[in-house]
Amino acid sequence: MRIDHAPFCGVFPPKCQPPSDQQAGTHLKMSDQGLTNEAAAAACKAGNPITKDFMMQQTMLRVKDPVKSLDFYTRILGMTLLQKFDFPSMRFTLYFLGYEDKKEIPADVKERTAWTFSRRATIELTHNWGSETDDSQSYHNGNSDPRGFGHIGIAVPDVYAACKLFEENGVTFVKKPDDGKMKGLAFIQDPDGYWIEILSPNNMVSITS
C-alpha cells in the first residue's frame, strides 16, 4: 500500500473516484488514470511451466548496525534469526530472519542452510563490516528523491495493539493508524529508516474498497 502521493486516496472520496473501465475510454493515458482492469489483465501472461515451483524467498536490506537491526526485527517485530553467514574475505555478514518457530530450525549447518533458503518471505539483512562506526555512512530508503524501493509489509492481528507496542519502545512512525484518510493502517521505520507497513488483512478490505 502506498501513501506517498496525494492522488491515491485509499478510501476514495467523491472527487477522487477512479473512472470505471467503461468510463475511462481508450483516449486516457496511463499518466491520467493508470491501467484499467482489462489492460492490467492483458499485460499479465502465463508463466513458463518451469516457474510453477518458484517462490518469493527473500528481500535484502543493507543495514548500518546489525546489533540495532537484529534487536528491532526480533524484539520489536517478533521475527526469528534463521541463520547467519559470514564472508570474511569480502568483509560482510548476512542475517536471515523470518516468522518461523525456533524449534524447527535444523541443528546441522548444511540442513539449516537448505531449510533457511526454503522459507517464504524472509528478510536478509546485509552488514558491511565497519559501517556501524562510520558516521558518514547511511542508506537511502527509497522514499525521497530519487524514489525507488518503498517498503515491506507486516500483517498483524490488531494494528492498534501493535502500534501501542511500537510507541512504548520508541519506534519512529511515518504514519499512525488514525492519520490521514486510510484508517487502521500504519507505517513505521526500522533503525536505518526503511519503511514498514503495519496492516490487518481484514481491515484492508475497507481500505481498498
N, C-alpha and C positions, 0 to 999 in steps of 0.2 A: 504494500500500500504506500503510495507516495503522498507527501504533504508539502512538497517544495514549490508548487506552482498554484497560484490562485484559481486558474480555470478548473482545476479539479476540486469539486465542491463536496465530495464524499456523499452526503445525503443531499441531493440536488434541490435547491430552492427553485421557484418557478422560472426565474430568469436564467438559470443555469441548466435547464433540462436539455440533455443531448438530443439531437434530432433522431427520429426513428430512421431505420434503413430506407423506408419508403420516402420519407420527407427529405432525406439527405440529397438524393439525386446523384447523378454522375458528375455534375459540374463542380461539386465541392472537392477540394484537395485535402490530403491528409493534414496539412497545416491548419485547415479550417475545422476539422472535426475528428481526426484520427480515422482509423479503419472502421468501416461498417462491419456488422457481424458476418455478412456474407464474404466480404473481402478478407477478413481475418481467417475465416474457414478455408477460403480458396488458397490463401498463402501457405497453409499447412499441408504438408504432403506426408504420405505414409512412409515410415522409416524402412530402411533395408531390413530384411528378416534377421540379419546378424545383430541388429540393435535390440532385439527382444529382451535380452538379459542385461542391457546397460542399466546403470542406476546413478543417481546423484549421490556422490560419496563424500565430497569434502568441499569446503570453502576455506581459502587460505587468507589469513590476515597477518601482516607484519606487525610485530609489537616491539616497543622500546624496552620495557622492563618486564621480564617473564614472571617475576615474583608478584608484581601488582596484577598482571593479567591473569595468572593462574588463580590467585585469590578471588578475583572478580568472577571468573567463569565457573569456579567451583562453589565458593561460599555464597555468592550473591545470586548466581543463576542456577546453581544446583547441578552443574554438569560433573562428569567423572573424567579424570585423566586416564585415557585409554592406553597410551604409550608415548614414550619419549625417545627421540632419535638424535644422537649427537654426530656431527660431521666435523671433527677436529681440523682436518686438512683445509676445509673451506670456512671454518670458524662460524658455524651456525648450528642451531638446535631446532628441531621440530617437536611440537607438543600437540598431540591429537586428543580432542575432548568430544564428549557426546553424552546423550542421555541413555546410559547403559548401566546395568547392575554390576557393581564391582565383583560380585560373587561369580559372574560369568566370564571374567577375564581369565584366559588360559595362563597357567604358570610357565609353561615352556615358551621361550622367547620367540622361536620361529612360528609356533602356533599362534602366539599372541599377535605377531605381525600380520599374519594372514587374516586373523579374526578382526583386527583393527581396520584393515582395509576392506573388509566386507560389511562394515557397519554403514548405515544410511545417515546422511545429513550430519556429518561430523564437522568440527571446526579445527582447522590446522593453524596453530599459532607459530609463526616463524620468528626466531630471535637471532639477530646478527650480533655476535659477541661484541661487547663493548659499547653498544648503543645506549645501554642503561646509564652510562656515566658521561655521555656526550651531550652537553647542554644545547648544542646546535641541532641535534637530531630530533626529528618529528616526522610523522606520516600524515599524508593527505587522506581525508576520509571520503572524498568524492562528492561532498555536498556543498562545496563552494567552487567557484570557477577555477580551473576548468572542471565541470561536473562530469562524473562518470559513475563509479560504484556508488550505490545508495545505502543499503542497509541489509542486515539479516533480520529474520523474524522469529520470535519465540512465542509459541502458543501456550497460554496458561488458563487454568480453570476460572480464575477471578482476577481481572485486570486491576481492580481497586485494591485487593488484598496484596497483590504482587507489588504494586506501586507504593503501598504503605511500607513494605519491607525495604524497598529501594530508598525511600525517603529517610527511613531510620538509619540507613547505612551510608548516607551522604552521596548517593548516586546522582549524577548530573542528568537533568531532564531536558530534552528538546521540546517535548510536548507532554503535558499531564493529561490524564483521561478526560477531564471536562473542558480542556482548552479547545477553542476553535469549533468548527461545525461537526467534526467527527467525534462524537462522544463515546467513551468507553474504549478508547484506543490511545496508547501511549508510545512515546519514543524516548529512549534513554541513550546515554553514551558510555562506552567502556573506557578504560584508562587512557587509551590512545585517541579517543574522540570518535571512534566508529559508532554509527547509529545502530540501534537495536529496536525493532518494533515489538511492542508487547501487545498481544491480541488474544481475544477469546473467540474461538471458532464460531460459536453460536451468535455472538454479537456482530460478527462480520456480515451476517445475513441482512441486518437492518442497515448497516453502514453502506453496503454495496447495492442496495435495492433502489 
